[in-house]
Amino acid sequence: MYIYIIMDQSKGIIVKYTADKMRAFVSLSRNFGPVTAGMVLTELLHKGIVHGLNTTVIHKVVSASVYDKYVEVAQGTPAVPGSDGRIEVLVPGADGETVFGADLKPMHDFVVVKAGALLARRVPPLSGVDGMDIFGNAITAPRVKNIALRGGSGTGRLSSNPDMLVAGYNGVFERMPNGEIVVHPYMEIDGDVDAAGNVSFTGCLKVAGSVRSSSSVEATGSLMVEGDVEGAVVRCGGDLALRAGVRGGGKAIIDCGGSVRSGSLEDVRLTARGGVAVDGDIVGSEVAAGGMVKARKIVGGSVAAAGGIYALQVGVDDGPQTVLDVTAAHGYVKKREGLKGSIETQNLLSEGYMSELYCFVRDNMGEDGEIPDGKITGFEQFLKNLMDSIAASREFEKNLCDVEALLRGAAKCSVTVSEVYPNVLIKLGFSEQRVTAVLKNVLLKPTGVNFK
């Protein structure tokens, strides 16, 4: 649908154009007698229409004596959009996400690359082409965004092409949430970690067997265990995949710096910075997650999740108490307010240090514009106070951004359960709900939280 603007009629030639100034039309009035193509063209130019004129159509309209009908005689040139720069991942089987993917994605095996393998390339942005409307005004093509190829540890660039990233050694490919591409050192244990065994590895680790009771396994990167985890201690800095699950016997401790995917959890104490996705059941366990917790069934113990809880069933008839806790957002709000106060205090301190430094320089600077040698130590101390205060303020601001990101995630938090049995306690913040009868299709959100 177009909105048309009609110009003043002159010499039997009526001119109108679209509101976006990209199309112009003329209509010849029979009552004003014959006109020539030159008259029409002159009238269009007089009206300021100078670009995209179709003289062939103008001649045809005049020669065919087309009256009282608007015919398009000019068309602007639209701007041609360019394309943003992008990073193209060149590793087969890599989806560009973290090792095991987001909270609820299926478990995938490590993406192992060899030294010298091509990892990714930067595709530069392609600028668009400016256009022009019928009045000769430029139409600027949308600006395109550039992108940096961020290579982290274990990567390097081709000497012949700095836009190509290669693996520096054999390891596990990962594209971090911030876009950085890294290659982690990698080790695989072909079998079980036996009782009383202790394994510690800097990088990503895969255990092809089980992790037996009284043993410990630790990796600074992501960790995958193909077999069962018994009453063991398992820690990792990245994502954790427990294909068979955990039968902890009350002794298993799991500490994960990323997201967890597991077949099942039984009698385990688990802490995860990200989400926890369990294909089967969570039974008699203490689970604390920074993201969502998802399971088929949750029975006994407690599950605290900043990102919400989803399950088909919580509790059983005459079963032990089960606690669902989604109150983490309250802690985030408190921390946010504390950080805001710290930033304000630190900014006041910085202003004071700045004033002190100014006064010191004013009172001690010589006529040559230099600080005397005997005063240099004092000057450096004042300067250090100021720089330390600025650095502290920036660190508080960074922490505030992290907390606000957690709050945005918590804003979507809810307890979503198809069936809840009695003896289940649901903590929502300033309110709690103790279930005394079977509930169906439960959807509850945290209360009393100001997310803004």
N, C-alpha and C positions, 0 to 999 in steps of 0.2 A: 504494500500500500504506500503510495507516494503522496506527499503534500506539495502542492504546486503553488508557485508565486507568479502572478500575472503582472507583466510590466505595462507601462502606459502604451496605448495603441497609437501607432503613427503610420500614416500613409497606407492604411488598410493592412498593415502587417502587425499581427498580435504576437507577442513573444511571452512565453512562460517557461519557467524552469523549476526543477525539483528543489525542495528545501535543502537538500544536501549539496546542491550546486554541481551535480554530476551529470545532469541531462537537461537539454534545452529543446523547446518545441516552437514551431511557428504555425500560425493559421492565417491564411490569406482571405481577406474580406471581399466578397464579390461586389459590394456596393461602391468600393473605392476605385474600381476599374483595374486595368491590367498593371502588373508590376514586372520588373525584370529580376533576374537572379542577382544582379549587382545591387539592386535596391534592397533585396532581402539581406544579402551579406553585409551591406553597409549598415543596415538597421541593427543587425546582430552585433556588429563591432561597436556601433554607437552605444548600445546597451551594456557594453563591457564584456561580451562573450567572445573570447579570443582563442580559446583552446578547444581542440577536438571538433572543429567545424567540418561537416560533411558536405563539401561543395557539390558532389555528385547528386546527393539527394535534393539539395536546394534547386539545382537546375531541373531535376525531374518534376518537382512540385510545380515550378513555374511553367515549364513546357506543357505539362499535362493539365494545367489550369485547375489544380486541386484547391477548392475553396471551402471555407468554413469547417475545416478539419485539421486538428493539430497533428503535425508530423515531426518526429524527432530529427533534429538537424545538427546536434552537437552532443558529444559525450566526453566526459572527463576521463582521465587515466587514473584508475585506483592505485593506491600504494600496494606494493607486493610485500607481504610479510617475509621476514627472514626466519632463521631458526636458531634457537638457543644452543650454546655449547652443551655437550653432553659427554658422559663417560661411558664407553662401551666395554663391558666385561668380556674378555676373550677366553675365559676358562670354561671348558665344557662342564655342565652340571652345576655351575655356580649361578645362584639366582640374585646375586648382588646384595643379599641380606647377611645376617649373622650366621654363624656356623649351622645352628639348627633352626634358624628362622625366628619369627615372632612368637609371642606367648603360646598361641594355640595351633601353630603349624605342625605338621607331622615331623617326626625325627628323620633326618637324612644323615647319611654317613659323611665323614669328613671329606672335603674336597682337597685331595692331595695333589700337589704340583711338584715338578722337578726343577732343579736349578736351571735357570736360563729360559724357563717357559714364559711365553707372553701372557701377561695377566690382564691388562686393560690398556685402552688407548683413549686419548682425549680427542674428541671431534670438535674442532673450533667452531665458534658461532659463525653463521652466515648472515651478513647484513641484508636487510630488505632494500627494496628500490622505492624511492619516493614517487608519489603520483602528483597529479595536478587537476584542479577542478576547471570547469568551463570558463571561469573568470581569470585563469592564470595563477591562482593561488596554489602554492605548494602544499601537498598532503604528505606529511612526514610519516615514513614507515615506522611501525612500532620498534622500539629499541629492543635489541636482543641481549641476552645475558651470557656473560662469559662463565667459565667454570675452570677450576684448577684441578689438575690431576694430583691427588694427594697420596704419595707413596710413603708408607711407614716402615717399620722394621722388617727386614727380610726381603726388601724390594730394591730395585735400582732402575735406572732409565737407560734406554739404548743410546749409545754415544752418537749413533747416526740419526736418531729421532727422539728428542726429549719428550715427545708426546706419547711414547710407548713405555709401559712399565713392565719389568720382567722380574722373575723370582731370583733372589740372591742365593737361595739354597733350597734343598728339598724340604717341604713342609706343608702346612695346611693353609689354604687360601681363606681369607675372610675380608669382607668389606664391612667396616665398622659403621654404626649408625650415623656418625658424622661424615661419612663418605671416604674416610681414609682406608686405603687398601694395605693389608699386612700379610705377611707369611709367617706363621708360627712354627717354631721347631716342633717336630712330631716324633712320637715314639709309640710303638705298639707292643703290648705284652701278649704273647701268644699262649694264653692259658690263664690259670687262676692266680690271684694274689692270696697265698695261703695264710692260715691263721698265724698271727704275730708278725706277719710281713709288713714292711713299711716301704712305700714307694712315693718318691717325691720327684717331680719333673718340671722343668721350666719350659713351658710350651703346652701344646695339645697332646693329650694322652688317650689311647684306646686300650681297654682291657678286653681281650677276646673271650675271657672266661668270667668267673665269678669273683667277688671280693668277700673273703671268708671272715667269720667273727674274729674280733680282737686284732684285726689288721687295720692299716690306714693307707689311703691313697690320696695324693695331693698333686694338683697341676695348676700352674699359674694361668693357663689358658683354658680351653674347653675340654671336657672329659666325657668319654663314652664308655659305658660298661655293658657288654653284651649279655652277661649272665646275671645271676642274682647278687644282690648286696645283702649280707647278713648283718650281724651286730658289729659293724665297722664304722670307722670315721672316714668320711669322704668330703674333700674340699676342692673347690676349683674357682678360678677367677673369672671364667667365662660361662658359657652355657653347659648344662649337664644333661646327658641322655642316659637313662637307666632303662634299657629295653625290657628286661624281665621284671624289674621292680625291686622293692626292698621288703625283706622280712627281718625287721630289726631286733625283735625280742626285747624291746625296751632299751637297747644299748646303741642303736645306730644313730649317728649324728651326721647330718648332711648340711654343708654350708656352701652356698653357690652365689657367685658374683653376677650371674646372668639369669637366664630362664631355665626352668627344669621341665623335662618331659620324662614321664615314668610310666611303666606298665601298671604298677600299684604301689601303695605305701601302707605298711603295717608296722605299728609300734616303733615309730621313728620320730626324731626331732629334726625338723627341716627348716632352714632359713634360706630365702632366695631374694636377691635384689629385684629380680624381674617376676614374671608370672610362673605359675605351676600348673601344668596340664597333665592329668592322670587318666590314662585310658580306662582303668578299672576303678577300684575303690580306695578310699583313704580310711583306714581303720585304726583307732586308738593312737593317733599321732598328733603331735604338736607342730603345726605348720604356720609359718609367718612369711608372707610374700609381699613384695613391693608392687606387684601387678595383680592380675586376675588369677584366681584359683578355680580350676575346672576339674570335675570328677564325675564318675557315674554315680557313686554313692559315698556319703560321708557318715561314718558311725563312730561315736566316741571321740575323746580328745577335743582339740580346738583347732580352728582354722581362722587365722587373721589375715585379711587380704585388703591392701589399699586399693586394688583395682576391681574389687567385687568378687562374688562367689557364685558359681553356677554349678548346679548338680541336678540329677534326676530325682535323687532321694537323699534325705538327711534324717538320720536316726532310724531305729527299728522298734517294733513292739517290745516293751519291757526291757529296752536296751539301756546302756550307760548314758550319762549326760554327754551331750554334744554341744559345743559352743561355736557359734559363727560370729565373727567379730569384724566389722567394717568401720571401726572408729578411727582409723589411722589419719583421716582427713583432719580431725581435731588437732592432732599433733603437728601436722603440716601448717595449719593456721597459726598455732602458737609460735612455731619456729619462724614463720614468715614475719609476724609482728616483731619478734625479737631481733631478726636481722634488719628490719627497717629501722628499728631504734638504734642498732649498732652502727648502721650506715650514717644516720643523722649525727650521732655522737662523734664518729670518726671524722666526718666532714667539718664539724666544729673544731676538732683538734687540729685538723689540717690548716684551717684558717688561722688558728692561733700560732702554729709553727711558721706559717708563711709570714705573719706579722713580725714574729721574733727574728726571723731570718732577715727581713727587710730592715728592721731597726739595727741589727748587728752590722749589716753591710753599710748602712748609712753612717753609723757612728765610727766605723773602723777603716773604711776605704780611704787610701791615700789619694793625693792629688793626681797621681799617675793612673788611677783607676784600679789599683791592685790592693789585695788584702796583705798587710804586713806578715812576714813569716811567723812572727810570734802569735798571731791571731788565727793562723790557718786551722789549727786543731779545733778551736771554737767554732769557726765557720763550718768545718766538715761535720761537726756534731749537730749543729742546727739543721744543716742540709739533710743529714741522715734521718733526723727526727721527722722532717717533712716527707721524705721519700718513703720511709717505713709506714707513715700514716696513710699516704696515698695508696700504697700497695695493700694495706689492710682493708681499706675501703673497697678496693677493686675485688678483693677476695670475698668480702661480704656480699657485694653485688653479684658475683658469680654464684655464690651459694643461694642467694635469693632467687636468681633465675632458675636454678635447679629445683628449689622448693615449689616455685610457682608452676613449673612443668608437672611436678608430682600432683599438685592441686588440680590442675586441668584434667589430669587422668582420673583423679578421685571424683571429679564432678560427675563422671559417668558411672560411678560405682553403684552397685546394687546387689541385693541378695535375690537370686532368681532360682527357685527350686520347684520342681513339679509336684513333689510330695514331701511334707514334713511331718514327722512323728512326734509324739509327746516326749518330754524330757530333753527338749532342744532349747537352748538359750541363744537368742539373737541379739547382739549388741549393736546399736545403731548410733551411739554417741550419747546424747542426753536422754535417750530412752532405751529401754530393753524390753524384749518380748519373750516371755517364757511360754512355750507351746504346751498346751494341756490336752489338745485333741488333734486328730489328724487334719492337716491343712493341705489343700490342693492349690496348685498354680500360684505360689507365693511370689510376690515382687515387692521388695522393701528397699528403701534408700536411707542413707545416713541422715540424721536430723540435727538441726541447730548448727549448721556449718555455713559460714559466709565464704564462698569460694572466690569472691572478688576482692 
